[in-house]
Amino acid sequence: MEKILVTGGAGFIGSNFIYHMLEAHDDVEIVCVDCLSYAGNLVTLEPLLENPRFKFVKADITDREAMYALFESENFDIVVNFAAESHVDRSIDSPEAFLMTNIIGTGVLLDAFRKYGNGKRFHQVSTDEVYGDLPLDRPDLFFTEETPLHTSSPYSTSKASADLLCLAYYRTYKVPVTISRCSNNYGRYQYPEKLIPLMISRALNDENVPVYGKGENVRDWLFVLDHCKAIDLIIHKGKVGEVYNIGGHNERANIDVVKTVLAALGKPESLIEFVTDRPGHDLRYAIDASKLERELGWVPETKFDDGIKETVNWYLDNQKWWKDIISGDYVKLSEELLGKIS
Ligand SMILES: NC(=O)c1ccc[n+]([C@@H]2O[C@H](COP(=O)([O-])OP(=O)(O)OC[C@H]3O[C@@H](n4cnc5c(N)ncnc54)[C@H](O)[C@@H]3O)[C@@H](O)[C@H]2O)c1
């Protein structure tokens, strides 16, 4: 059995990764550590709580004592660090939690890995936002792994700091790190403050759908399961000390994403409401993922239109999941589930 620690697994991408790993590999055991911040929802993992290959631990990655005790008792083969404060707007309002979790928390995990691990891999889940942005009028430009880090928001700065910390621990202490930098994800279990689920939840209620500025900002969209498959490949076949970009070759202006989702829901474009732009709003992200394709044979499998249809259908079929988040009931439901397993 291969024992994998997944931090932040009660969030969007981490939970999708856990489901993917348990389905794709019979010889994998997962321990999920999550502090259940506002973005963590144990309901998402409820179907796994009795699975003998899965264990949930409520803990904060900045809690050094708790992390050391966990690493000492569990003997992880692989650590995949998803845990993060992840919403740019929140980082602009109050950066501190981002510095704590994204930088200090990553540092604590690296120390725990060094101190107790015979682990073969520490994988840091990062973002294309560490590269800053690209101009809208230069469609020929893409981020490669060599693009200098040039961050815009407290969020991206905290993620870039964590990346540098990982690379320093590789160079100085030989911690076997890999880093992946991914573009915007979409899919099931995404907290409804992010663009696509926010749009779906509001449009279904015939509420206005807010779009920053003129909606011209361009993002490269990747279906979450394609991201999970890429990380699965990198932790097993990627080379230590390396950074891998992950992207969908799916550049879309925000306004076009909004229109696609409204069309999939059968809702009118008159619901779109342009709102004052986010300060420091990055213009365009576009990933060159050719290293991952060349070295590990990864290609995104899901076409944007298919992925969006699947995603919209999931939010339509699972309205209780996101309505419980909007009402706040998910906090109580998560606590009830915690009570059952502890
Ligand atoms: N969502 C995207 O499009 C995207 C794109 C590229 C990279 N990423 C990166 O992927 C990772 C996961 O992103 P996401 O969208 O799933 O985020 P998310 O906000 O949905 O989930 C984050 C999870 O981390 C947990 N968490 C937060 N602080 C913690 C702490 N101190 N200790 C333990 N757990 C903690 C939360 O409870 C939550 O379950 C992040 O590192 C993010 O930077 C996200």
The ligand as a Gaussian input file, in Angstrom:
#p B3LYP/6-31G(d) Opt

LIG

0 1
 N       -9.163000      26.476000      -7.858000
 C       -8.307000      26.696000      -8.836000
 O       -8.704000      27.011000      -9.953000
 C       -6.816000      26.490000      -8.614000
 C       -5.956000      26.622000      -9.716000
 C       -4.597000      26.393000      -9.518000
 C       -4.125000      26.045000      -8.267000
 N       -4.986000      25.949000      -7.217000
 C       -4.419000      25.539000      -5.911000
 O       -4.994000      24.284000      -5.597000
 C       -5.141000      24.153000      -4.195000
 C       -6.571000      23.795000      -3.862000
 O       -7.416000      24.827000      -4.343000
 P       -8.997000      24.738000      -4.165000
 O       -9.611000      25.576000      -5.222000
 O       -9.385000      23.313000      -4.032000
 O       -9.155000      25.480000      -2.757000
 P      -10.363000      25.447000      -1.726000
 O      -10.384000      26.815000      -1.115000
 O      -11.602000      24.905000      -2.343000
 O       -9.895000      24.377000      -0.622000
 C       -8.873000      24.631000       0.290000
 C       -8.989000      23.603000       1.414000
 O       -7.881000      23.817000       2.304000
 C       -8.373000      23.784000       3.630000
 N       -7.504000      24.619000       4.456000
 C       -7.358000      25.968000       4.406000
 N       -6.475000      26.374000       5.341000
 C       -6.032000      25.243000       5.972000
 C       -5.127000      25.017000       7.042000
 N       -4.471000      26.033000       7.626000
 N       -4.925000      23.751000       7.466000
 C       -5.614000      22.705000       6.902000
 N       -6.496000      22.879000       5.889000
 C       -6.697000      24.127000       5.428000
 C       -9.787000      24.340000       3.558000
 O      -10.568000      23.946000       4.680000
 C      -10.269000      23.724000       2.249000
 O      -10.834000      22.464000       2.464000
 C       -4.685000      25.465000      -3.577000
 O       -3.368000      25.315000      -3.118000
 C       -4.739000      26.447000      -4.743000
 O       -3.770000      27.457000      -4.582000
 C       -6.316000      26.163000      -7.355000

